[in-house]
Amino acid sequence: MTTAAAPKAPAATYRISPVRHWGRWIAGLIALGVLVAIVMAFAGAQIDWATVSQYFSYPSIMAGFGVTVVLTVICMTIGIALGTLIAVMRLSSNLVVSGIAWIYVWFFRGTPVYLQLLMWFNIALVFPTVGIPGLYEWRTVDLVTPFLAAILGLGINQGAYTSEIVRAGILSVDEGQTEAAKALGLNGRATMRTVILPQAMRVILPPIGNEAIGMLKTTSLAAAIGASEVLNQAQHIYLVNNMIMELLIVSGIWYLIAVSVLSVIQYYIERRFAKGSSSKSLPPTPWQRIRWFFTGRRRTA
């Protein structure tokens, strides 16, 4: 005897409702309102934009911007070289060597860079002369110009921060790499140069790029000791013509241009050293995004 199969119940249907991110919308509207208010404030302020255009490529401004770039390059070079040395010293098993490195980092990270610039600029009060006594001596006040004081102050200060970045990169390398290098007969110096540091670069370089951007902006403090960087030149001009905000905007635009260029360089450095460090695909470059916007969208539509 066969029994009739029971009728199947109709499949349940579910209505998918998108999540409403009201907080994001409110935050976005508030941010947009603040941006519009700032733009309107600048647009309605008594700012002579013709003066901004006039002094944007003024010879002294351009010369000051060149000094800013040179200061950034020199100080970062000193900071990287000194920071690498101090990082290796910090990791040394010699207590005297590691102790000296610790004191260096402690002092230059513990005091403001503005104070250090002033101390280097007035170092002649402590060391009136430099050189070999009785043979070759020079007056310190003649040697330590504002430009040199800025290099010493910014470069040595940067070395303290860079040393911690390098030390973190070295510590990120697996200890088995050091043991393998010893098994191959490499000494400590060769192991650090050919095995450890090349692998640590993936961790070291991205924050170094960020430090370079920070250094570019920190060079503005050199105006306090009379270094002829872009902000100092702008101050000299507006003290004469009283166009304060206009000249500050000019110097601000040049800082933004330089930071934008460094940001692009940092992006590609990070992208280069991200290869092989993750299973995720690399994000598209800005140029790839622009190309997709004009070509890829039509193919996917």
QUIHU-V291220 format. One record per residue. N is the residue number from 1. RES is the residue in one small letter. SS is DSSP state (helix for helix, strand for strand, loop for the rest). Layout:
# QUIHU-V291220
n: {N,N}
res: {RES,RES}
ss: {SS,SS}
This chain:
# QUIHU-V291220
n: {1,2,3,4,5,6,7,8,9,10,11,12,13,14,15,16,17,18,19,20,21,22,23,24,25,26,27,28,29,30,31,32,33,34,35,36,37,38,39,40,41,42,43,44,45,46,47,48,49,50,51,52,53,54,55,56,57,58,59,60,61,62,63,64,65,66,67,68,69,70,71,72,73,74,75,76,77,78,79,80,81,82,83,84,85,86,87,88,89,90,91,92,93,94,95,96,97,98,99,100,101,102,103,104,105,106,107,108,109,110,111,112,113,114,115,116,117,118,119,120,121,122,123,124,125,126,127,128,129,130,131,132,133,134,135,136,137,138,139,140,141,142,143,144,145,146,147,148,149,150,151,152,153,154,155,156,157,158,159,160,161,162,163,164,165,166,167,168,169,170,171,172,173,174,175,176,177,178,179,180,181,182,183,184,185,186,187,188,189,190,191,192,193,194,195,196,197,198,199,200,201,202,203,204,205,206,207,208,209,210,211,212,213,214,215,216,217,218,219,220,221,222,223,224,225,226,227,228,229,230,231,232,233,234,235,236,237,238,239,240,241,242,243,244,245,246,247,248,249,250,251,252,253,254,255,256,257,258,259,260,261,262,263,264,265,266,267,268,269,270,271,272,273,274,275,276,277,278,279,280,281,282,283,284,285,286,287,288,289,290,291,292,293,294,295,296,297,298,299,300,301}
res: {m,t,t,a,a,a,p,k,a,p,a,a,t,y,r,i,s,p,v,r,h,w,g,r,w,i,a,g,l,i,a,l,g,v,l,v,a,i,v,m,a,f,a,g,a,q,i,d,w,a,t,v,s,q,y,f,s,y,p,s,i,m,a,g,f,g,v,t,v,v,l,t,v,i,c,m,t,i,g,i,a,l,g,t,l,i,a,v,m,r,l,s,s,n,l,v,v,s,g,i,a,w,i,y,v,w,f,f,r,g,t,p,v,y,l,q,l,l,m,w,f,n,i,a,l,v,f,p,t,v,g,i,p,g,l,y,e,w,r,t,v,d,l,v,t,p,f,l,a,a,i,l,g,l,g,i,n,q,g,a,y,t,s,e,i,v,r,a,g,i,l,s,v,d,e,g,q,t,e,a,a,k,a,l,g,l,n,g,r,a,t,m,r,t,v,i,l,p,q,a,m,r,v,i,l,p,p,i,g,n,e,a,i,g,m,l,k,t,t,s,l,a,a,a,i,g,a,s,e,v,l,n,q,a,q,h,i,y,l,v,n,n,m,i,m,e,l,l,i,v,s,g,i,w,y,l,i,a,v,s,v,l,s,v,i,q,y,y,i,e,r,r,f,a,k,g,s,s,s,k,s,l,p,p,t,p,w,q,r,i,r,w,f,f,t,g,r,r,r,t,a}
ss: {loop,loop,loop,loop,loop,loop,loop,loop,loop,loop,loop,loop,loop,loop,loop,loop,loop,loop,loop,loop,loop,helix,helix,helix,helix,helix,helix,helix,helix,helix,helix,helix,helix,helix,helix,helix,helix,helix,helix,helix,helix,helix,helix,helix,loop,loop,loop,loop,helix,helix,helix,helix,helix,helix,helix,helix,loop,loop,helix,helix,helix,helix,helix,helix,helix,helix,helix,helix,helix,helix,helix,helix,helix,helix,helix,helix,helix,helix,helix,helix,helix,helix,helix,helix,helix,helix,helix,helix,helix,helix,loop,loop,loop,loop,helix,helix,helix,helix,helix,helix,helix,helix,helix,helix,helix,helix,helix,helix,helix,helix,loop,loop,helix,helix,helix,helix,helix,helix,helix,helix,helix,loop,helix,helix,helix,loop,loop,loop,strand,strand,strand,strand,loop,loop,loop,strand,strand,strand,strand,helix,helix,helix,helix,loop,loop,helix,helix,helix,helix,helix,helix,helix,helix,helix,helix,helix,helix,helix,helix,helix,helix,helix,helix,helix,helix,helix,helix,helix,helix,helix,helix,loop,loop,loop,helix,helix,helix,helix,helix,helix,helix,helix,helix,loop,loop,loop,loop,helix,helix,helix,helix,helix,helix,helix,helix,helix,helix,helix,helix,helix,helix,helix,helix,helix,helix,helix,helix,helix,helix,helix,helix,helix,helix,helix,helix,helix,helix,helix,helix,helix,helix,helix,helix,helix,helix,loop,loop,loop,loop,helix,helix,helix,helix,helix,helix,helix,helix,helix,helix,helix,helix,loop,loop,helix,helix,helix,helix,helix,helix,helix,helix,helix,helix,helix,helix,helix,helix,helix,helix,helix,helix,helix,helix,helix,helix,helix,helix,helix,helix,helix,helix,helix,helix,helix,loop,loop,loop,loop,loop,loop,loop,loop,loop,loop,loop,helix,helix,helix,helix,helix,helix,helix,helix,helix,helix,helix,helix,helix,helix,helix,loop}
